[in-house]
Amino acid sequence: MGTSVLSLRIDGELLDRLRRRAAKRGMSVQDYVVRTLVRDDFDERFQAAVERTEEFYGEAGDPGVAGPRETAGEPPGDQVRPSAGIR
């Protein structure tokens, strides 16, 4: 995978805040921004996966929505939803 250049024009105050935050972590502004973008992208992809999982299994507590265990004739067991504790 190669690299590309992205040029941004940002407000001086924002750049100062980015410099301070990056410095607290011992990072360059470039590394801080890239890491933030990667983390945000992961969060979006993870949330999309959680939503697809909930669509497949049905929302917990939805009346009339049978999950795979219920359709197989098994009693519903205690489950931890994939999105438990994630906001």
Rosetta constraint file for C-alpha pairs under 8 A:
AtomPair CA 10 CA 14 HARMONIC 6.75 0.50
AtomPair CA 10 CA 15 HARMONIC 6.72 0.50
AtomPair CA 11 CA 15 HARMONIC 6.35 0.50
AtomPair CA 12 CA 16 HARMONIC 6.21 0.50
AtomPair CA 13 CA 17 HARMONIC 6.36 0.50
AtomPair CA 14 CA 18 HARMONIC 6.17 0.50
AtomPair CA 15 CA 19 HARMONIC 6.09 0.50
AtomPair CA 16 CA 20 HARMONIC 6.27 0.50
AtomPair CA 17 CA 21 HARMONIC 6.21 0.50
AtomPair CA 18 CA 22 HARMONIC 5.99 0.50
AtomPair CA 18 CA 29 HARMONIC 6.27 0.50
AtomPair CA 18 CA 32 HARMONIC 7.83 0.50
AtomPair CA 18 CA 33 HARMONIC 7.96 0.50
AtomPair CA 19 CA 23 HARMONIC 5.96 0.50
AtomPair CA 19 CA 28 HARMONIC 7.51 0.50
AtomPair CA 19 CA 29 HARMONIC 5.64 0.50
AtomPair CA 20 CA 24 HARMONIC 6.27 0.50
AtomPair CA 21 CA 25 HARMONIC 6.74 0.50
AtomPair CA 21 CA 32 HARMONIC 7.98 0.50
AtomPair CA 22 CA 26 HARMONIC 6.16 0.50
AtomPair CA 22 CA 27 HARMONIC 4.92 0.50
AtomPair CA 22 CA 28 HARMONIC 5.84 0.50
AtomPair CA 22 CA 29 HARMONIC 5.54 0.50
AtomPair CA 22 CA 31 HARMONIC 7.98 0.50
AtomPair CA 22 CA 32 HARMONIC 5.52 0.50
AtomPair CA 23 CA 27 HARMONIC 5.68 0.50
AtomPair CA 23 CA 28 HARMONIC 6.99 0.50
AtomPair CA 23 CA 29 HARMONIC 7.97 0.50
AtomPair CA 27 CA 31 HARMONIC 6.11 0.50
AtomPair CA 27 CA 32 HARMONIC 6.10 0.50
AtomPair CA 28 CA 32 HARMONIC 6.14 0.50
AtomPair CA 29 CA 33 HARMONIC 6.11 0.50
AtomPair CA 30 CA 34 HARMONIC 6.16 0.50
AtomPair CA 31 CA 35 HARMONIC 5.99 0.50
AtomPair CA 32 CA 36 HARMONIC 6.12 0.50
AtomPair CA 33 CA 37 HARMONIC 6.19 0.50
AtomPair CA 34 CA 38 HARMONIC 6.16 0.50
AtomPair CA 35 CA 39 HARMONIC 6.10 0.50
AtomPair CA 36 CA 40 HARMONIC 6.13 0.50
AtomPair CA 37 CA 41 HARMONIC 6.10 0.50
AtomPair CA 38 CA 42 HARMONIC 6.19 0.50
AtomPair CA 39 CA 43 HARMONIC 6.20 0.50
AtomPair CA 40 CA 44 HARMONIC 6.31 0.50
AtomPair CA 41 CA 45 HARMONIC 6.25 0.50
AtomPair CA 42 CA 46 HARMONIC 5.96 0.50
AtomPair CA 43 CA 47 HARMONIC 6.06 0.50
AtomPair CA 44 CA 48 HARMONIC 6.17 0.50
AtomPair CA 45 CA 49 HARMONIC 6.25 0.50
AtomPair CA 46 CA 50 HARMONIC 6.25 0.50
AtomPair CA 47 CA 51 HARMONIC 6.21 0.50
AtomPair CA 48 CA 52 HARMONIC 6.23 0.50
AtomPair CA 49 CA 53 HARMONIC 6.14 0.50
AtomPair CA 50 CA 54 HARMONIC 6.17 0.50
AtomPair CA 50 CA 82 HARMONIC 6.27 0.50
AtomPair CA 50 CA 83 HARMONIC 6.31 0.50
AtomPair CA 51 CA 55 HARMONIC 6.15 0.50
AtomPair CA 52 CA 56 HARMONIC 6.22 0.50
AtomPair CA 53 CA 57 HARMONIC 6.15 0.50
AtomPair CA 53 CA 58 HARMONIC 7.96 0.50
AtomPair CA 53 CA 82 HARMONIC 7.94 0.50
AtomPair CA 54 CA 58 HARMONIC 5.10 0.50
AtomPair CA 54 CA 59 HARMONIC 5.55 0.50
AtomPair CA 55 CA 59 HARMONIC 7.02 0.50
AtomPair CA 57 CA 66 HARMONIC 7.54 0.50
AtomPair CA 57 CA 67 HARMONIC 5.01 0.50
AtomPair CA 57 CA 68 HARMONIC 6.91 0.50
AtomPair CA 58 CA 62 HARMONIC 6.94 0.50
AtomPair CA 58 CA 65 HARMONIC 5.90 0.50
AtomPair CA 58 CA 66 HARMONIC 7.15 0.50
AtomPair CA 58 CA 67 HARMONIC 6.46 0.50
AtomPair CA 59 CA 65 HARMONIC 7.72 0.50
AtomPair CA 60 CA 81 HARMONIC 7.52 0.50
AtomPair CA 66 CA 70 HARMONIC 5.54 0.50
AtomPair CA 66 CA 71 HARMONIC 6.10 0.50
AtomPair CA 67 CA 71 HARMONIC 6.33 0.50
AtomPair CA 68 CA 72 HARMONIC 6.24 0.50
AtomPair CA 69 CA 73 HARMONIC 6.52 0.50
AtomPair CA 69 CA 74 HARMONIC 5.16 0.50
AtomPair CA 69 CA 75 HARMONIC 6.79 0.50
AtomPair CA 69 CA 76 HARMONIC 6.35 0.50
AtomPair CA 70 CA 74 HARMONIC 5.27 0.50
AtomPair CA 70 CA 75 HARMONIC 5.96 0.50
AtomPair CA 70 CA 76 HARMONIC 6.06 0.50
AtomPair CA 80 CA 84 HARMONIC 6.67 0.50
AtomPair CA 83 CA 87 HARMONIC 7.95 0.50
